[in-house]
């Protein structure tokens, strides 16, 4: 072994011993990098048994493992950038819901001062009997609304915010469940959702939340978006303004006795 190789091995061993002592002294748990791995291999090769040298296949496997680890680290770094970019795109997309009318897949109704937003649902087939059950926060049914027989497709109903006794319920979040059956009593699948306008958008723990009809709802529950309210407002024309005002006819005063007209 030449002097240059001996010096390289000694330097590698000293470097590893210094790194080990620093790691043990600080307790930070330093991770070995590429240079540390190569230094370890040089020390291992320099101190191998001449009668039983290190297997070249094992050395190649270790080198291949090092290359794989480096590639995975690079992939992780790129994935981190991709995730950051996607989060920015998701935030920008969430703000596009502002002032839009949305359909949200949910089974809740928010009652505020007797005001209840309309509830919508979709039937997979024609139904002879349709009932809407209103359930309070304790899970107790408080109102049953009988609806008319309906065909397959989209439908909606409005709850007036009263229970079966006609008393106004208190403010809070209520659930509703639409049950539909055929004339033979067979159940029909029902998809429930409600409509509203997104008044604000915020983010909680990385999740986009929108305020719809005063209720905060994850925007992932949005099933449809439209601009019906905006179009109605834009299409509303102001009352016509009369450009010219016709002057009134002068009022003629009656002539007094003995006075001649001019």
PLY file of the C-alpha trace (Angstrom):
ply
format ascii 1.0
element vertex 262
property float x
property float y
property float z
element edge 261
property int vertex1
property int vertex2
end_header
0.00 0.00 0.00
1.46 3.37 -1.03
1.91 6.32 1.29
-0.84 8.32 -0.47
-3.35 5.55 0.12
-2.29 5.27 3.78
-2.80 9.00 4.25
-6.24 8.87 2.61
-7.30 5.99 4.83
-6.01 7.72 7.95
-7.82 10.94 7.03
-11.03 9.03 6.37
-10.78 7.25 9.71
-10.09 10.51 11.54
-13.01 12.20 9.82
-15.37 9.40 10.80
-14.13 9.39 14.39
-14.64 13.16 14.64
-18.13 12.90 13.17
-18.96 10.08 15.59
-17.69 12.00 18.63
-19.64 15.12 17.63
-22.80 13.11 17.11
-22.49 11.40 20.48
-21.68 14.67 22.23
-24.59 16.67 20.82
-27.18 13.92 20.52
-28.48 15.43 17.27
-28.39 12.09 15.45
-26.35 13.20 12.41
-27.13 11.20 9.27
-24.30 9.86 7.12
-24.01 11.35 3.67
-22.38 10.28 0.44
-18.85 11.28 1.50
-19.23 9.45 4.81
-20.34 6.33 2.96
-17.29 6.45 0.67
-14.99 7.02 3.65
-16.46 4.00 5.38
-15.88 1.90 2.28
-12.24 3.04 2.03
-11.63 2.17 5.67
-13.34 -1.18 5.18
-11.21 -1.98 2.13
-7.96 -0.86 3.85
-8.62 -3.01 6.92
-9.91 -6.10 5.17
-8.35 -9.50 5.84
-5.82 -10.29 3.09
-6.69 -13.99 3.40
-10.41 -13.26 3.15
-10.84 -10.06 1.07
-14.17 -8.25 0.70
-16.47 -9.70 -1.93
-16.57 -7.49 -5.00
-20.25 -8.33 -5.52
-21.09 -6.96 -2.08
-19.15 -3.78 -2.83
-21.11 -3.29 -6.06
-24.37 -3.86 -4.20
-23.41 -1.20 -1.68
-22.55 1.25 -4.46
-25.87 0.48 -6.18
-27.68 1.04 -2.88
-25.96 4.40 -2.49
-27.04 5.42 -6.00
-30.61 4.36 -5.28
-30.70 6.38 -2.06
-29.42 9.46 -3.90
-32.07 9.07 -6.59
-34.81 8.68 -3.98
-33.65 11.83 -2.23
-33.83 13.69 -5.52
-37.31 12.31 -6.21
-38.49 13.36 -2.73
-37.21 16.89 -3.31
-39.04 17.10 -6.65
-42.22 15.68 -5.13
-42.07 18.35 -2.44
-41.98 21.03 -5.14
-44.88 19.39 -6.99
-46.98 19.25 -3.80
-46.24 22.91 -3.09
-47.28 23.85 -6.63
-50.49 21.82 -6.38
-51.38 23.51 -3.09
-51.02 26.89 -4.77
-53.23 25.80 -7.66
-55.81 24.40 -5.24
-55.93 27.70 -3.35
-56.37 29.69 -6.54
-59.14 27.32 -7.66
-60.92 27.60 -4.33
-61.23 31.39 -4.65
-63.03 30.92 -7.98
-66.06 29.71 -5.97
-66.64 33.18 -4.49
-70.09 34.61 -5.29
-71.04 31.44 -7.19
-74.19 29.40 -6.69
-73.22 25.86 -5.73
-74.86 22.51 -5.11
-73.40 20.76 -2.08
-73.73 17.08 -1.31
-74.93 17.14 2.29
-77.87 16.22 4.50
-77.86 19.24 6.84
-79.97 22.37 7.03
-78.88 25.48 8.92
-81.79 27.24 10.67
-81.19 30.93 11.43
-84.01 33.03 12.89
-86.61 30.85 11.19
-84.90 31.07 7.80
-84.11 27.71 6.20
-82.42 27.28 2.80
-84.21 24.99 0.33
-83.13 21.34 0.29
-82.61 19.47 -2.96
-82.46 15.81 -3.84
-82.32 13.52 -6.83
-84.39 10.37 -7.44
-82.99 7.50 -9.49
-86.49 6.43 -10.48
-90.15 7.51 -10.30
-91.58 7.49 -6.78
-95.19 7.15 -5.69
-94.54 8.18 -2.07
-91.91 10.70 -0.97
-91.36 11.87 2.61
-88.79 14.28 4.07
-87.80 13.59 7.68
-86.27 16.42 9.74
-83.96 15.38 12.61
-82.58 17.64 15.35
-79.05 17.75 16.76
-79.93 15.05 19.34
-80.89 12.66 16.55
-84.63 12.90 17.30
-87.16 13.19 14.44
-89.15 16.41 14.85
-90.96 16.82 11.54
-92.26 14.69 8.69
-93.09 16.43 5.41
-95.19 14.56 2.87
-94.23 15.39 -0.71
-96.07 14.61 -3.92
-95.35 11.64 -6.16
-92.43 12.56 -8.39
-90.55 11.41 -11.45
-86.87 10.55 -11.59
-84.51 13.50 -11.54
-83.87 16.66 -9.55
-86.36 17.96 -6.97
-86.41 20.27 -3.98
-88.54 21.19 -0.98
-88.62 24.00 1.57
-89.02 23.43 5.30
-90.68 26.27 7.19
-88.61 25.63 10.33
-91.44 24.26 12.48
-91.89 20.89 14.16
-94.88 18.54 13.95
-96.72 20.65 16.57
-96.28 23.82 14.52
-93.76 25.37 16.93
-90.77 27.25 15.57
-87.52 25.36 16.19
-84.42 27.00 17.63
-81.36 28.01 15.62
-78.97 25.20 14.78
-77.90 22.54 12.31
-80.62 19.99 11.46
-80.46 16.89 9.31
-82.95 15.85 6.69
-83.56 12.51 5.05
-85.70 11.96 1.97
-87.35 8.54 1.71
-88.92 7.52 -1.61
-90.74 4.32 -2.53
-92.62 2.97 -5.50
-96.29 2.02 -5.52
-95.20 -1.53 -4.62
-93.18 -0.31 -1.63
-89.74 -0.72 -3.21
-87.13 1.81 -2.04
-85.61 4.27 -4.52
-82.09 5.60 -4.16
-81.99 9.26 -3.19
-79.03 11.67 -3.44
-79.34 14.69 -1.15
-77.76 18.11 -1.48
-78.58 21.75 -1.00
-78.04 24.96 -2.89
-76.55 28.26 -1.84
-74.12 31.03 -2.68
-70.49 31.05 -1.52
-69.96 34.25 0.45
-66.36 33.62 1.60
-63.51 31.11 1.27
-60.93 30.18 3.92
-58.39 27.41 4.60
-58.20 25.21 7.68
-55.37 22.67 7.98
-54.83 22.85 4.24
-58.51 22.22 3.42
-60.55 24.76 1.49
-63.73 25.80 3.31
-66.58 27.90 1.96
-69.36 29.72 3.77
-72.69 28.86 2.12
-75.90 30.28 3.57
-73.98 31.12 6.76
-72.68 27.54 7.18
-69.01 26.60 6.74
-68.70 23.59 4.42
-65.70 21.84 2.79
-65.57 22.80 -0.88
-64.82 19.16 -1.73
-68.55 18.53 -1.21
-69.50 20.84 -4.09
-71.36 18.86 -6.77
-72.17 21.69 -9.18
-71.52 25.40 -9.81
-73.53 28.02 -11.69
-74.11 31.78 -11.80
-77.88 31.97 -11.67
-77.94 34.72 -9.04
-75.38 36.80 -10.90
-77.24 36.48 -14.19
-80.51 37.49 -12.57
-78.88 40.57 -11.13
-77.12 41.48 -14.36
-80.28 40.97 -16.43
-82.34 43.25 -14.18
-82.88 46.53 -16.04
-83.39 49.83 -14.21
-86.67 51.64 -14.55
-86.77 53.84 -17.67
-85.90 57.47 -17.09
-88.04 60.07 -18.81
-85.63 62.27 -20.68
-87.96 65.23 -21.26
-90.53 66.75 -18.98
-93.47 68.39 -20.66
-94.29 71.81 -19.19
-97.68 72.20 -17.62
-100.29 74.40 -19.24
-100.54 77.86 -17.60
-103.54 78.40 -15.39
-105.66 81.28 -16.67
-107.04 83.55 -14.01
-110.64 84.71 -14.58
-111.05 88.33 -15.59
-112.49 90.76 -13.11
-115.55 92.75 -13.97
-114.76 95.89 -15.98
-111.31 94.71 -17.08
-110.73 94.18 -20.80
-108.73 91.24 -22.05
-105.41 92.24 -23.67
0 1
1 2
2 3
3 4
4 5
5 6
6 7
7 8
8 9
9 10
10 11
11 12
12 13
13 14
14 15
15 16
16 17
17 18
18 19
19 20
20 21
21 22
22 23
23 24
24 25
25 26
26 27
27 28
28 29
29 30
30 31
31 32
32 33
33 34
34 35
35 36
36 37
37 38
38 39
39 40
40 41
41 42
42 43
43 44
44 45
45 46
46 47
47 48
48 49
49 50
50 51
51 52
52 53
53 54
54 55
55 56
56 57
57 58
58 59
59 60
60 61
61 62
62 63
63 64
64 65
65 66
66 67
67 68
68 69
69 70
70 71
71 72
72 73
73 74
74 75
75 76
76 77
77 78
78 79
79 80
80 81
81 82
82 83
83 84
84 85
85 86
86 87
87 88
88 89
89 90
90 91
91 92
92 93
93 94
94 95
95 96
96 97
97 98
98 99
99 100
100 101
101 102
102 103
103 104
104 105
105 106
106 107
107 108
108 109
109 110
110 111
111 112
112 113
113 114
114 115
115 116
116 117
117 118
118 119
119 120
120 121
121 122
122 123
123 124
124 125
125 126
126 127
127 128
128 129
129 130
130 131
131 132
132 133
133 134
134 135
135 136
136 137
137 138
138 139
139 140
140 141
141 142
142 143
143 144
144 145
145 146
146 147
147 148
148 149
149 150
150 151
151 152
152 153
153 154
154 155
155 156
156 157
157 158
158 159
159 160
160 161
161 162
162 163
163 164
164 165
165 166
166 167
167 168
168 169
169 170
170 171
171 172
172 173
173 174
174 175
175 176
176 177
177 178
178 179
179 180
180 181
181 182
182 183
183 184
184 185
185 186
186 187
187 188
188 189
189 190
190 191
191 192
192 193
193 194
194 195
195 196
196 197
197 198
198 199
199 200
200 201
201 202
202 203
203 204
204 205
205 206
206 207
207 208
208 209
209 210
210 211
211 212
212 213
213 214
214 215
215 216
216 217
217 218
218 219
219 220
220 221
221 222
222 223
223 224
224 225
225 226
226 227
227 228
228 229
229 230
230 231
231 232
232 233
233 234
234 235
235 236
236 237
237 238
238 239
239 240
240 241
241 242
242 243
243 244
244 245
245 246
246 247
247 248
248 249
249 250
250 251
251 252
252 253
253 254
254 255
255 256
256 257
257 258
258 259
259 260
260 261
